[in-house]
């Protein structure tokens, strides 16, 4: 499964070209104040996670849906079948019996 962050594309389709423009829209339409650094990071990098409140604010500011911001590939991962190996029985170690007169034997 792969997720591709498409914020820059979604913004460009709405003629939003810079982080500054996006920051202004977030404030005006969504009432959210994000730092320039945060907006720049969202605009230029694929985040490892996004807060739901940020996602809602982006959708509100850009008048889009989450589907416009993410491209999700849900193709199942193909895994090679593990070869079946017989489970060998572990031999049980028998304890040698102590005989009288040998070390370790107490009378």
Secondary structure, 3 states (H helix, E strand, C coil): CEEEECHHHHHHHCCCCCHHHHHHHHHHHHCCCCCHHHHHHHHHCCCCCCCHHHHHHHHHHHCCCHHHHEEEECCCCCCCCCCCCCCCCCCCCCCCCCCCCCCCCCC
